Amino acid sequence: MASSKVTIAILLILAAVAATLHPSSAARVQLAEEEAAPQAPSFWRPRVPLPPLPPLPPLPPLPSFPCIPGLPRPRFLPPCNGSSSGTTPAAPAPPQPAECGTSVSPLTACADFLTFNATAGGRHMPAPPAAACCDAVKALVKDAPVCLCHVMNGDLAKLLPAPMLRLRAMALPRVCGAAVPFGTFRQCIRGPVPPMDAAPAPPS
C-alpha cells in the first residue's frame, strides 16, 4: 500500500514537470507572438506635439558700405547711389589729350623731390614734395591721368634740370595722396598713350 502511494506521488511529480516542459499549442503560439512583437524601449514615451514656434523678427538692413570709384561692386552688397544694378556706376573718364607735354610740364615743381641727391644714388631720404608739386600731380591725375605714363617711363626727366630717380617718380602720386584711376597703368602698357609733343601740322 505504501509503495503504491509512493508510485502515485512520483507519477504526479513527473506529470507536473512534463506540463512545464511541454506547454500546450495555444501557449506556444502566444509565446511566439509575444517574441515577434517589437519591444518598446523602457524610456519610450508617447510623442507630445510641440507648440508652434513664434514668427522670426525681420532682419535688420545691411550696413552701408562705401563705394570705391573704379572698382566693381560685389553682388552681395547693396547697390550704390540707389541704382538697381549691383555694380558701381563708373565715373566718366576724362577726354584723351592730344599731347601730354602741356599736362606734364607743371611737374617741374617736383624737381627737388625727384632729383634730390641723384648723383649719389639717392641714398638719403628726400624732403617731402612741395605743395605746388602735389597740386600739379593731383591736377594731372584728375585731368589727364594717361599722361602719368610719361612720368613712369622717364620722359619727365627731359624737363628736369638734373637726372630723375625713377622710383621716386613712381611713388610721387602715392606721396601726394593722389588716387590714380583704375586701369591707368594697364593703359601705359597696352596703349594708346598720347605723345609728349603734339604732332606738327602738315604744311599747307
C-alpha positions in Angstrom: 0.0 0.0 0.0 2.8 2.4 0.9 4.7 1.5 -2.3 1.6 2.3 -4.4 1.3 5.8 -2.8 4.9 6.5 -3.5 4.4 5.4 -7.1 1.4 7.7 -7.5 3.3 10.6 -5.9 6.2 10.1 -8.4 3.8 10.0 -11.3 2.1 13.2 -10.2 5.5 14.9 -9.9 6.6 13.7 -13.4 3.3 14.9 -14.9 3.8 18.4 -13.4 7.3 18.6 -14.7 6.2 17.4 -18.1 3.5 20.1 -18.2 6.0 22.8 -17.5 8.5 21.5 -20.1 5.9 21.0 -22.9 3.3 23.8 -22.9 0.2 23.5 -25.0 0.0 24.6 -28.6 -2.1 27.7 -27.7 0.6 28.7 -25.2 3.3 28.2 -27.7 1.5 30.4 -30.3 1.0 33.1 -27.7 4.7 33.0 -26.7 5.8 33.2 -30.4 3.6 36.2 -31.0 5.0 38.0 -27.9 8.5 37.3 -29.1 7.8 38.6 -32.6 6.2 41.8 -31.4 8.7 44.8 -31.2 9.6 45.6 -27.8 9.4 49.3 -26.9 12.3 50.7 -25.1 12.0 51.4 -21.4 12.5 55.1 -22.0 9.8 55.4 -24.7 7.0 57.9 -24.0 4.1 58.9 -26.2 5.0 61.8 -28.5 3.5 65.1 -27.4 3.0 67.7 -30.2 5.3 70.7 -29.7 3.7 74.2 -29.7 4.2 76.2 -32.9 7.3 78.5 -33.0 6.7 82.2 -32.9 7.4 84.1 -36.1 11.0 85.3 -36.5 11.6 89.1 -36.3 12.6 90.8 -39.6 16.3 91.1 -40.3 17.9 94.5 -39.8 19.0 96.2 -43.0 22.6 95.7 -44.1 25.0 98.5 -43.1 26.0 100.9 -45.8 29.4 100.2 -47.4 31.3 102.9 -49.1 31.6 102.8 -52.9 35.1 102.9 -54.3 35.3 104.6 -57.7 36.6 102.4 -60.4 36.2 99.1 -58.6 33.3 96.7 -59.3 30.7 96.4 -56.6 30.3 92.8 -55.2 26.9 91.3 -55.8 26.2 90.6 -52.1 26.4 94.3 -51.2 23.6 96.7 -51.8 23.9 98.9 -54.9 25.5 102.3 -54.8 23.6 105.6 -55.3 20.3 103.9 -55.3 21.0 102.2 -58.6 19.3 98.9 -59.4 22.4 97.1 -60.5 25.0 95.7 -58.2 27.9 97.5 -59.7 29.2 100.9 -59.0 28.4 103.4 -61.8 31.8 104.2 -63.4 32.8 107.8 -63.4 33.1 109.3 -66.8 36.7 109.2 -68.0 38.4 112.5 -68.8 38.9 113.1 -72.5 42.1 111.8 -74.1 44.5 114.6 -74.6 46.2 115.0 -77.9 49.6 115.6 -76.3 51.0 115.3 -72.7 53.7 118.0 -72.7 51.3 120.7 -71.5 49.9 118.5 -68.7 53.3 117.1 -67.5 55.2 120.4 -67.6 53.8 121.7 -64.3 55.6 118.7 -62.6 58.8 120.6 -62.9 57.8 121.9 -59.4 58.7 118.4 -58.2 62.3 118.7 -59.3 63.6 118.9 -55.7 61.9 115.7 -54.8 62.6 113.8 -58.0 66.3 114.8 -58.3 67.3 115.0 -54.6 70.9 113.8 -54.3 70.6 112.0 -57.7 74.3 111.9 -58.3 74.8 110.0 -55.0 72.3 107.3 -56.0 69.5 108.7 -53.7 70.8 107.0 -50.6 69.3 109.8 -48.4 65.6 110.3 -47.8 64.4 113.4 -49.7 62.3 116.1 -48.3 58.5 115.8 -48.8 57.3 117.3 -52.1 56.3 120.9 -52.1 52.7 121.9 -52.0 52.9 123.2 -55.6 54.3 119.8 -56.7 51.4 117.9 -55.2 48.9 120.3 -56.6 50.4 119.7 -60.1 50.3 115.9 -59.5 46.6 116.0 -58.4 45.7 118.1 -61.4 47.5 115.7 -63.7 45.7 112.7 -62.2 42.3 114.4 -62.5 42.6 115.9 -66.0 45.0 113.7 -67.9 45.8 110.5 -65.9 47.1 108.8 -69.0 50.0 111.3 -69.1 51.3 109.7 -65.9 52.8 107.1 -68.2 55.4 109.7 -69.3 56.3 110.2 -65.6 56.7 106.5 -65.0 58.7 105.7 -68.1 61.2 108.6 -67.5 60.1 111.1 -70.2 59.6 113.7 -67.5 63.4 113.7 -67.0 63.7 115.8 -70.2 62.1 118.7 -68.4 64.2 118.5 -65.2 67.5 120.2 -64.5 69.1 117.0 -63.1 68.8 113.3 -63.5 65.5 111.9 -62.3 65.1 108.9 -59.9 62.5 106.6 -61.4 61.5 105.1 -58.1 60.6 108.5 -56.7 58.7 109.3 -59.9 56.6 106.2 -59.5 56.0 106.9 -55.8 55.0 110.5 -56.5 51.2 110.0 -56.7 51.2 108.0 -53.5 53.3 110.5 -51.6 51.0 113.3 -52.7 47.8 111.4 -51.9 46.5 111.3 -55.4 44.4 108.2 -56.2 45.4 107.0 -59.7 42.3 105.8 -61.6 41.9 102.0 -62.0 43.4 100.9 -65.3 45.8 103.7 -65.9 48.9 101.6 -65.5 47.4 98.9 -67.8 46.9 101.6 -70.4 50.6 102.6 -70.0 51.5 99.0 -71.0 48.9 98.4 -73.7 48.4 101.9 -75.0 47.4 104.1 -76.7 49.3 106.9 -74.9 49.4 110.4 -76.3 52.9 111.7 -77.2 54.7 114.3 -75.2 54.7 116.8 -78.0 51.9 117.4 -80.4 52.4 116.2 -84.0 53.5 119.1 -86.3 50.8 120.4 -88.6 51.2 119.3 -92.2 52.5 122.0 -94.5 49.7 123.8 -96.3 
